[in-house]
Amino acid sequence: MRIIYNEKDLKFYMNTVFRVSPEHPILIDKFLKDAIEVDVDAISDGETTVIGGIMQHIEEAGIHSGDSACVLPPYSLSPDLLDQIKEATKAMAMELQVRGLMNVQYAIRENILYVLEVNPRASRTIPFVSKATGVPLAKLATKVMLGMKLKELGLTKEVKISHFAVKEAVFPFDRFDNVDTILGPEMKSTGEVMGIDDTVGIAFAKAQIAAGQAIPDKGTVLISVRNADKPVVLTIARQLTELGFNLVATKGTATYLAKHDVPCERVFKISEGRPHILDKIQNKKIQWIINTSMGTRTTEDSYYIRRAALDYRLPYSTTTAGAEFMVKAIMALREKTIEVKALQNYFT
């Protein structure tokens, strides 16, 4: 699988593929740029369909759903969009005559709802949704598949929750040499964790800590992002400055931030000479790294920055959406300390 951004790369890839395996067809998908992805788990008995949970992905559509963090309930979708999602899910369940569990993946762009795929089966998110809502979906679905109706089982409507649950992926990057941490359409995670709290910021912080990612509370943040991400990272940089963080950035990002009156120190890329960014990382001058790329090793500099984050166990964000939520977590932790609460107590 390859992500192609321009005609030149498309021609190169097609020529390469035809030389290697000319007898095999090629499937081409078009990305919905800057779209929000949504996962929906539902249960149906052929007559009644109940929404188990609607999860809004933190990373944009295009990141594999197994690698993207997600929040239940959705944190920024309008009531109108949520109604559309529920109606579409129930209509597809009836049309497909689902008996048991069903998963639908949607994308939302410019308030238009797109169906990415429909799976009339259990998905990997069922354990997460069940823990977040207190509804044993797999157990109920088994009984439905054996002939029972949802009304008999006491489940006729969606369970509303007043807390937030965040699912975060766990990656094995640090166990393999020369592996890039950038996310894309191919799944790379090998596990997942859940953070749950009354506020979405603390829930995200819990999930990050459980996944082995520290939450920085002070110090210096390195920002090096592609051109398309600069407008978004500008807001993040301003928030970090207000929170008391120092900023360092590579040339392009530093120039953009300075142009918009955000104070930051320019740092050399590895290819620009020393002292460069790896020197700062090795000297423990960096506490968090925000680095985005085009999905592949577009430059050796970006790759080495991401690998250094792994090697020195620094928190890192390879998407602006992930960085935005990290800021939410930092702000939430400034106002509230993490508390321990039994899962069952969220449903009493």
N, C-alpha and C positions, 0 to 999 in steps of 0.2 A: 504494500500500500504506500502511495506517495501523495503528498499534498503539493499541488502545482499552483504557482502564483502568476505565471506569465506564459506567453506563447512559446518563448525560447525554451523554457524548461519542459513544456509539454512535448515539443518536437523531439527534444533529446531523449525524454523518457520513452516515448512511443517507439522511436528507432531502436532503443536498447531492448525493449520488451520483444519487439518483432524478431530481433536477432536471436534472442534466447529461446523464446517459445512462440513461434508464429501461429501455431495451431490453436492457441487458447484465446477466447474472447476477452475483451477489456471492458470493465464496468466503470463508467464515469459518473460521479455524483457532483452536484454543485452545492457549495456551502451557502448557507444563509448567514451572511456576515452580520456581526453584532446582534445576534439573536439570543433570546433567553430560552434555555431548555427546561422542560418540565417533565417529571416522571409521575405517572399515576398508577397506583395499584387499586384494583377493584375486585369484588367477588360477586358472582351472579349464579342464580339457580335456574335461569331460563325465563323467569317471570319477573323477578326483582333483582335489581343491580344496586349494590351499595358501594360507595367510594370508600376504600380503605384509607387512603392518604394521598395528598397531592404534595409533591416535593419539588421545590424550585432549586435548580442547580445554581451554585455560586459562580462557577466558571461558565463562560459563554458556550453556546452550541458549537459543536465541532470537537470538543474534548470528550473522549469516551465516557459514557455515563458511569462506568465503574471506577473511573479515575477522578471524577468531579465530586467535590463536596456538595451537599445539598441540605436544604432546610425544610423542615416540616413544622408548622404550616408555612405556605409561601409568605415571604416577607415584603414583597413589593408589587404583587399583582392586584389589579383592580377587581372589585366584586363582579363586574360585567365579564371580565376574562375568566374568572373562576367559574361563573355560571356556564359559559361556553364550553369550558373544559369538562365539566360534569355532564352536561347534556350530550356532548359528542361521545364521551366514554360510554355512557349508558346506551346510546343509540347503536354504537358498534358492538357492544356486548349482546344486545338483542339480535342484531343482524347476523352475528357469528354464532348465535345460540351457545354461548359460553356456559359451561357447567363447572364452576370452580373459580380459580383465580385467573386474573388477566392483568397485563401490564401494557400501558400505552406511553409512548414517548412523543412529546409535542415540542415544537419550537414556536416562539412568539417573536415576531419582528414587525415593528411599526403597528402594534395592536392587532395584527393579523395572526390567527392561529393556524399552524401547519401541523399535520400529522406526519411524524417521522417513521414510526413503526408501531405495529400492534402485535402483541404476543399473547395468545390465549393459553397462558400457562403461568406458573409462579415465576417470579423474578428474584434476583439477588437482594432486592430491597425489602422483601416480605418480612424477614426477621427484624429489620430496622423499624418498619412501620408498625409492626405488632408491639414492639417494646415501647415505641413512642406514644402509641394510642391506648395500649392496654387491651387490644382486641386480638385474640389468638387466631389470626387469619388462616394459617395453614391447617389448624385443627378443624375450623369451621368448614373450610373448603373441602376437606376430606369427607366430611359428613354430607355435604352437598353432592359430591360426586357419587356417593352411595345412595342418593335418592331423597335426602331430606331437603326441606325448604327453609329459606332464611327466616321466615316467620316462625317456624317451629323452633329455630335456634335462638330466637330473640334478637336478631340483628336485622333491622328494617331501615335504618337510616345511618348516615355518616356520623361518626363520633367526633365531636368538637373538643379540642384541647386548648387550654389557656397557657400552656408553656411552649417552649421551642426545643426541638431536637435537631441536632446537626450531625450528619454522617460525613466522616472524613476518610479518605483512602489512605492506606499504609503501603509504602513503596519499598522495594528491596534495593534501591540504587546503591547504597553504601556497601553492599555485599559484592558488587561487580566493578571491576576496573573499566574505565573508559566508557561508561554508560552515561548518556546525557539525561538530565532530569526534566527536560522540556516535555510538556504534555501534548497529546494529539489524539487522533481518532483510533489508534490502536491501544488496547488496554495494557497497562504496565503494573497496576497495583496487585498485591498479593493478599490483601486483607482490608479490614475497615474497622473503625471505632465510632462510638457515638458520644456526643456531649449533650446534656439536657439541663435546662435551666429556665427560669421564668423570663429571662431576657436573652435575646438572640446573641448579643455580644459575649456574654459569659458562656453561653452554650457553645459558641464557636471556639472560645478560648479553651474550654474543657476538652473539646475534640482535638484541638491542635496539640495540647499537652499529652493526651492519650496516644496520639500518633507519633510522639517523640519530637515534636517541634516546640521549641521554647517561644515564649511571648516576650519580646524586648520591652523594657519599661523606661529605658534611657539610653543615651549614647549616640552613635553615628549610624546613619542609614546610607548604604550605597544604592544609587538609582542609575540604571542603564537600560533604556527601553527603546524599542523600535519607534519610528516616526509616527505610526498610526496610534500608538499608545500615549504619546506625549500630552495631548489635551486632558486625558483622564488622570495621568500621573501628576499633572499640575495641581489638581485638587488634593490629591494624596500628600504631595510635598508641602502644600500650605498647611494642612492639618498637622503634619509631623512637626513643622516649625512651631506651630502654636502649642504643641505638646512638649516642646523643649528639646526635640532631637536636633542634632547637627546633620547636615546633608553633604554628601560628596557625590559627584556624578561624572560620568565620562563626557567627552567633549560635546557631542551633539545634544545630549540631555542637559548638560550644564548650561550651554548657550541658550537653550529654550527656557529653562527655569530663570536664568538671569534676565532674559528679555521680559519676563513677566514678574520681575521684582521679587523672586524667591531666592533668598541667600543660600548659596551652596559653594563648595570648594570643588574645583575641577581636579580630577585625578587622571593620570596617564593610563591608557590601556597597555597591555603587556607589549604590544607591538610598537608602542610609542617611546619606549625607553624607561629607565628607572629614575626615581622610585615610582613604581606603578601600583595598580590596585592589589595585586597579589602580595606585595610587600606590606600594604596596610592590613590585609587580612591575616597574614602570618604574624604580624606584630600586635594582633588583637585590637586594632583600631576601628573595626567594623562590627556592629552588633546585629545588623539585619541587611539582607540583600534583596533588592527588587530588580529582576532582570528578565526581560521578555525578548523573544526572538521569533523567527518565522516558522518554527516547527522543526527545523533541522539545524545542523551546525552551519549556520550562515557565516559565522566568523569563528575562528579559533579563540579569539578573546572572550566572546560570550560563553563559549563552552567551558573554558578554564575558570571563569568566574563562578559558574554554577557548580563545577566539580569542587572548587575550593570551599564553597559553602558546605558541601557534604563532608569533605575531609576535615574541616575545622568545626563541624557541628554547629554551624550558624543557621538561624532561621532564614528561610528564603521563600520568595514568591516569584513564580514564573508566569503569572497572569495578573493583570491589573485588578481583576475582580477579586482574586485571592488577597491582593495587597489591601484593597478597600476593606475587606472583612477583618484583616489583621489590625487595621487602624480602629475598627469598631471594637475589637477585643481589647486593645490597649486602653481606649477611652472607657470601656465598661469596667475594666479592672481598676481604673483610677477612682471609680465611684463606689465599687462594691467588691468585697473579697469573695473568693470561691468558697462555697459551703457544700458540705456533703449531705445528701438527702436520698433516702431509699427510693428506688424506682416506683415501688407500690404507692408511696405517699403522694405521687403526682396524680393519682387517680382516686384519691379519697376526698 
